[in-house]
């Protein structure tokens, strides 16, 4: 075991899937972790989740049982915010709802020291909004960890308009200590990875609404190199999570994510996906968590029937090329500062298929002019969501380095 984290003491508020993963990340570094789970039954659920995580790794031979027990001993579960006294940093990781996050932030501030750093693990809500009601908004910053937090290398770091330079430097140092690759992003809805992912999912849903089958779309994306297709991914994450993310991003992205709304009847019919649990009676786009067969009942809920109207070329390119277009919009808006950072975020955060190179390397290989021309054609056919970003037209003259760090 490493001694890098001795005497370091952190807090995590929220003991769901991601919060528990962040607690494990810190515990694995030998830090003491105070996990606040204020909801009834939250402590028990968090204990079960953490125990299962370590037991799974013991069974896979990743760590020995004694080390798993020692790491679990580093984590102190409590329903009380008062136990956060003395921590150097608190990571808030509660539901993706601005009011909930603001209430939790107020509770944290009542018990931590004036020098305590507070980070919000959010994937879509601007930190400026979350910190608006804080007593000390200068010490609040966004840290978007990916699941599972103890394995994913990337963390998006989003300083708000009033985050202090010291808070940013402390956060970057903490990310380095954790072994993370930091991606500094502008404080806008969805930051970089979430907004690019949502546009990709939106296009998959749009294709199905036009007559493509779920199997065809997922199969085309797997053939491109993704480990699973977009509908299987939504099942794995939990379809209901998209509603909160959409609410945070939709005003900013408009028609580029409007097909996501076709999922609301799916959710109302109880097709929540399998992300939260493999409970009896769970339903998603597929009949089972392994994605062996599509549940045909979702087609009328989306407002479609698979008829093959969308051609195979569109099925295999539209989600990918629209994702690349959104990366262009992110570069134009300064969400990320360079094409290299965009490639980095896509490969390490979104799992972009590495054999394809980074997405902007792929765009140069295919031909940015070709992609821009096709986007313009789709814009005339399907609407302005495909309007090409001016940045894409410049890619042919840019030497974009690989993000395979």
Buried (B, 14 or more C-beta within 10 A) or exposed (E): EEEEBEEBBBBBBBBBBBBBBBBBBBBBBBBBBBBBBBEEEBBEBBBEBBEEBBEEBBEEEEBEEEBBEBBBEBBBBBBEBEBBEEBBBBBBBBEBBBEBBBEBBEBBBEBBEEEBBBBBBBBBBBBBBBBBBBEBBBBBBBBBBBBBBBEBBBBBBBBBEBBBEEBBEBBBEBBEBBEBBBBBBBBBBBBBBBBBBBBBBBBBBBBBBBBBBBBBBBBBBBEBEBEBBBBBBBBBBBBBBBBBBBBBBBEBBEBBBBBBEBBEBBBEEEBBBBBBEEEEEBBBBBBBBEBEEBBEEBBEBBEBEBEEEBEEEBBBBBBBBBBBBBBBBBBEBEBBEEBBBBBBBBBBBBBBBEEBBBBBBBBBEBEBEEBBEBBEEBBEEBEEBBBBBEBBBEBEEBEBBEBEE
